[in-house]
Amino acid sequence: MATYEDIARAAGVSTATVSRVLSGNGSAVSAARTEKVRRAAAALGYRSNRAARTLRRRQADAVGLVFSDVENPFFASIARAVEDVAARRGHAVVLCNTDEDLERERFYLDLMMEEQVAGVIVAPSTETPDRLLPLADAGIPTVTVDRTLQGNPFDSVLVDNRAGTEALVRDLLDHGHRRIAAIIGTTAATPSRERLDACAQTVASVPGASLVVGEGKLRDAVGTARTMALAGRLALELLETSAEPPTAFFCGNAVILQGVLGALHSAGQRVPDDVALVGFDDLPLFALLERPLTVAAQPTEELGRTAAELLFQRMDDPAAATRGVRLRPDVRFRHSCGGGH
């Protein structure tokens, strides 16, 4: 399907101009440019999205959520909090899942501009702002969540990944672990890179400690089930093939943590007797285990609520200075490192 960027290139105009013409808000666009846009759209076989247009006819001011994986409990919890705030303001929520696919992300962002949604909350797939800047050109308030963009051109809500990671890895080191493995998602995403950097720096601060990084295949994982399976397989490979197997694992998120936990259990590895295990995010299951897991729980509800509030504040005051909020995770020390906790 042709996108706004395709049409803009063919017509020799900006994406914002395409958005204004095709959304019916092109009164400020010259007749000549309007004709160029319409001819390019027709030549490329462009078709608008009927479902989104039906939603607009219902007079529901929609807020778009563009996330990488809505199966992930982290994003699901954020989405629920956003929906609660939006509902109180009389707005519907349209949830889009990108699977970290740049083309799919571009399609949904184009759709947001085409339908002139009231605002967008997005966890961008890359840190380059090019894909999101047309939203600003089209006058659509935008907030990034969980991930940053170069230059921070939009309001944002983030988590202090470094502080949470340092606390978790320090706990492993304090329990005597010196061979630590980190299993991280794609480092193209801000949280994974920040957590990996903090993990490496914390391990390097202790003489004799070493870190092995298992990113590898996880860069290509799509969806919760596949990520869990690959994470578990990678953990077992590190245990089975390393000359000096790690005695502890740091997992980059709850999906990875579940995958590693399941694989260790299947292989007869006991936590923390045989191997220690910590990670980012918390799930009810983690506290119910015989040896509950030490985690850095992200304030997902607060993330979603804050993102929605920033978005509506931006709608009310488009000229306000850009704001960034960074929340601290709740590090919950339990029993998965060994010893008393």
VOGU-3710 file (C-alpha; in Angstrom, 3 decimals, decimal comma):
1> matyediara> 0,000/0,000/0,000  1,282/3,467/-0,927  2,191/5,650/2,056  2,279/9,409/2,570  6,065/9,349/2,103  5,680/7,586/-1,259  3,140/10,149/-2,424  5,247/13,053/-1,136  8,287/11,859/-3,116  6,246/11,359/-6,273
11> agvstatvsr> 4,567/14,781/-5,987  7,670/16,652/-4,853  5,982/18,013/-1,718  6,275/17,486/2,037  4,554/14,661/3,909  2,617/17,277/5,876  1,215/18,679/2,614  0,104/15,188/1,588  -1,543/14,740/4,977  -3,468/18,013/4,683
21> vlsgngsavs> -4,708/17,291/1,164  -5,762/13,680/1,676  -7,354/14,307/5,070  -9,546/17,091/3,674  -7,733/19,858/5,572  -5,882/21,288/2,593  -7,497/24,716/2,388  -4,077/26,318/2,941  -2,476/24,258/0,157  -2,282/25,779/-3,329
31> aartekvrra> -4,435/24,344/-6,098  -1,345/23,314/-8,042  0,122/21,346/-5,148  -3,240/19,808/-4,334  -3,501/18,566/-7,902  0,042/17,135/-7,765  -0,795/15,234/-4,585  -4,053/13,845/-5,937  -2,423/12,770/-9,231  0,458/11,066/-7,380
41> aaalgyrsnr> -1,957/9,315/-5,014  -4,028/8,027/-7,916  -0,948/6,868/-9,858  0,342/4,953/-6,843  -3,025/3,332/-6,175  -3,456/4,975/-2,795  -6,535/3,960/-0,804  -7,604/5,486/2,502  -8,494/3,348/5,499  -12,262/2,960/5,756
51> aartlrrrqa> -12,295/1,638/9,299  -10,454/4,678/10,603  -12,721/6,967/8,622  -15,772/5,261/10,129  -14,345/5,872/13,574  -14,022/9,570/12,747  -17,617/9,722/11,508  -18,672/8,519/14,922  -17,168/11,759/16,211  -14,784/9,966/18,541
61> davglvfsdv> -11,558/11,973/18,883  -9,057/9,140/18,604  -5,675/8,879/20,308  -3,259/6,556/18,528  -0,956/4,173/20,422  1,897/2,772/18,320  3,777/0,065/20,243  6,122/-2,744/19,248  4,354/-5,708/20,854  0,947/-5,397/22,493
71> enpffasiar> 1,266/-8,972/23,831  4,113/-7,802/26,033  2,650/-7,152/29,530  4,753/-3,994/29,763  3,056/-2,344/26,783  -0,352/-3,818/27,631  -0,271/-2,183/31,058  0,779/1,171/29,585  -2,027/0,964/27,021  -4,620/0,296/29,726
81> avedvaarrg> -3,486/3,326/31,734  -3,593/5,540/28,623  -7,086/4,300/27,830  -8,317/5,162/31,325  -7,092/8,753/31,018  -8,352/9,112/27,440  -11,816/7,806/28,345  -12,198/10,476/31,030  -11,459/13,069/28,341  -13,979/11,526/25,937
91> havvlcntde> -11,383/10,084/23,554  -11,211/6,648/21,956  -7,898/4,775/21,700  -6,589/3,058/18,550  -3,861/0,514/19,356  -1,313/-0,423/16,667  1,286/-3,200/16,898  4,501/-2,770/14,850  6,549/-5,869/15,796  9,580/-3,546/15,563
101> dlererfyld> 9,007/-3,462/11,780  9,978/-0,066/10,378  7,680/-0,312/7,363  4,755/-1,321/9,507  5,503/1,536/11,884  5,611/3,963/8,963  2,239/2,684/7,720  0,583/3,301/11,088  2,151/6,727/11,516  0,939/7,665/8,048
111> lmmeeqvagv> -2,508/6,461/9,041  -2,429/8,677/12,118  -1,706/11,688/9,894  -4,240/10,693/7,283  -7,038/10,506/9,813  -5,822/13,548/11,763  -6,043/11,804/15,133  -6,122/14,012/18,202  -2,691/12,801/19,311  -0,187/9,942/19,212
121> ivapstetpd> 1,743/8,071/21,908  4,530/5,986/20,387  7,380/3,725/21,445  9,589/4,366/18,387  11,473/1,492/16,757  14,594/3,587/16,152  16,101/6,705/17,675  16,108/8,687/14,427  13,288/11,267/14,545  12,628/11,389/10,772
131> rllpladagi> 9,598/9,105/10,868  7,873/11,079/13,607  8,655/14,639/12,520  5,843/14,641/9,910  3,416/14,267/12,836  4,665/17,580/14,191  4,457/19,133/10,712  0,838/17,987/10,529  0,107/19,571/13,913  -0,546/16,262/15,701
141> ptvtvdrtlq> 0,573/16,285/19,371  3,002/13,422/19,994  4,555/11,822/23,082  7,262/9,148/23,051  7,233/6,532/25,784  9,930/4,078/26,958  12,332/5,142/24,181  14,078/8,358/23,225  14,699/10,120/19,926  17,815/12,000/18,895
151> gnpfdsvlvd> 17,430/15,615/19,947  14,303/14,831/22,037  11,924/16,804/19,767  8,805/15,484/21,533  7,474/15,209/25,071  8,674/11,917/26,536  8,223/9,548/29,471  11,117/7,209/30,251  12,382/4,916/33,002  15,751/5,212/34,726
161> nragtealvr> 17,135/2,031/33,176  20,648/2,595/34,442  19,691/2,912/38,102  17,532/-0,216/38,015  20,160/-2,280/36,211  22,965/-1,187/38,493  20,959/-2,194/41,584  20,184/-5,637/40,161  23,724/-6,397/39,001  25,213/-5,025/42,211
171> dlldhghrri> 23,043/-7,491/44,130  24,433/-10,353/42,050  27,982/-9,160/42,693  27,314/-8,733/46,427  26,210/-12,369/46,530  29,594/-13,416/45,141  28,772/-13,936/41,469  31,676/-13,102/39,176  30,635/-14,707/35,870  27,444/-12,953/34,760
181> aaiigttaat> 25,508/-13,310/31,525  23,258/-10,582/30,150  20,459/-11,561/27,771  19,183/-8,407/26,114  16,722/-7,530/23,368  17,726/-5,483/20,351  20,101/-2,680/21,314  18,515/-0,503/18,630  15,935/0,220/21,357  16,953/2,720/24,020
191> psrerldaca> 16,065/0,616/27,103  18,051/-2,440/25,977  21,141/-0,394/25,176  20,984/1,566/28,437  20,544/-1,626/30,455  23,404/-3,348/28,674  25,721/-0,356/29,166  24,855/-0,134/32,872  25,315/-3,896/33,276  28,744/-3,803/31,648
201> qtvasvpgas> 29,878/-0,792/33,669  28,745/-2,300/36,970  30,445/-5,626/36,296  33,644/-3,866/35,185  33,785/-1,998/38,508  34,534/-5,241/40,386  37,989/-6,850/39,892  37,765/-10,400/38,590  34,146/-10,108/37,431  33,292/-10,813/33,788
211> lvvgegklrd> 30,268/-10,369/31,542  29,123/-12,380/28,546  26,391/-10,831/26,408  23,727/-12,922/24,726  21,996/-10,524/22,364  22,436/-12,417/19,108  19,279/-13,976/17,744  17,028/-11,868/19,956  17,526/-8,988/17,518  15,349/-10,896/15,073
221> avgtartmal> 12,718/-12,119/17,543  9,161/-11,015/16,800  6,378/-11,515/19,314  6,296/-12,722/22,890  6,348/-16,484/22,269  9,318/-16,389/19,904  11,284/-14,051/22,157  10,739/-16,361/25,138  11,846/-19,409/23,166  14,981/-17,740/21,793
231> agrlalelle> 15,933/-16,321/25,189  15,657/-19,721/26,831  17,677/-21,392/24,085  20,372/-18,729/24,327  20,652/-19,143/28,118  21,156/-22,901/27,794  23,743/-22,402/25,034  25,743/-20,113/27,311  25,610/-22,664/30,124  26,520/-25,608/27,901
241> tsaepptaff> 29,181/-24,110/25,627  31,063/-21,608/27,788  34,475/-22,659/29,077  33,472/-21,025/32,341  29,655/-21,047/32,443  27,946/-18,033/33,986  26,641/-18,422/37,523  24,057/-15,651/37,129  21,809/-14,152/34,448  20,591/-10,581/34,012
251> cgnavilqgv> 17,502/-10,490/31,742  16,527/-7,351/29,861  12,746/-7,630/30,299  9,953/-9,838/31,640  9,486/-11,745/28,379  13,169/-12,698/28,302  13,065/-13,469/32,015  10,159/-15,897/31,547  11,974/-17,620/28,689  15,177/-18,059/30,658
261> lgalhsagqr> 13,336/-19,212/33,786  11,408/-21,851/31,818  14,531/-23,114/30,076  16,480/-23,374/33,328  13,619/-25,307/34,923  13,408/-27,713/31,974  17,172/-28,305/32,162  17,008/-29,092/35,877  18,826/-25,900/36,868  17,594/-24,589/40,225
271> vpddvalvgf> 17,338/-20,866/40,993  19,353/-19,693/42,898  21,099/-22,929/44,013  22,598/-23,638/40,566  22,279/-20,262/38,863  21,058/-16,829/39,979  18,471/-14,879/37,987  17,385/-11,219/37,965  15,713/-8,981/35,427  13,682/-5,945/34,454
281> ddlplfalle> 9,878/-5,865/34,840  7,725/-7,758/37,290  4,837/-10,175/36,864  2,620/-11,709/39,587  4,187/-15,098/38,816  7,651/-13,913/39,822  6,616/-13,292/43,434  4,758/-16,625/43,729  7,693/-18,898/42,928  9,267/-20,999/45,667
291> rpltvaaqpt> 12,291/-18,704/45,372  10,759/-15,380/44,184  12,723/-13,425/41,590  14,589/-10,203/42,235  13,429/-7,647/39,670  13,326/-3,957/38,785  9,593/-3,354/38,404  8,769/-0,587/35,971  5,937/1,781/36,956  3,887/0,888/33,879
301> eelgrtaael> 0,627/2,421/35,050  2,399/5,657/35,933  4,194/5,575/32,575  0,918/5,317/30,698  -0,908/7,828/32,839  1,918/10,374/32,608  2,210/9,925/28,832  -1,523/10,513/28,409  -1,480/13,564/30,675  1,464/15,043/28,751
311> lfqrmddpaa> -0,397/14,420/25,507  -3,553/16,197/26,635  -1,496/19,066/28,075  0,173/19,375/24,670  -3,253/19,446/23,007  -4,308/22,249/25,351  -1,080/24,224/24,937  0,724/23,386/21,654  3,335/26,116/22,179  4,528/24,908/25,608
321> atrgvrlrpd> 8,171/23,903/26,058  8,989/20,233/25,418  8,902/18,179/28,609  10,698/14,981/29,574  9,822/12,806/32,572  12,046/9,972/33,828  10,572/7,588/36,399  12,501/5,306/38,756  11,867/1,567/38,773  11,012/-0,221/42,015
331> vrfrhscggg> 13,832/-2,686/42,698  12,333/-5,640/44,580  15,006/-7,735/46,299  13,774/-11,282/46,775  15,481/-14,697/46,774  16,809/-15,424/43,285  20,396/-14,237/43,898  21,073/-16,582/46,815  21,495/-15,975/50,514  18,834/-14,239/52,562
341> h> 17,355/-12,494/49,545
//
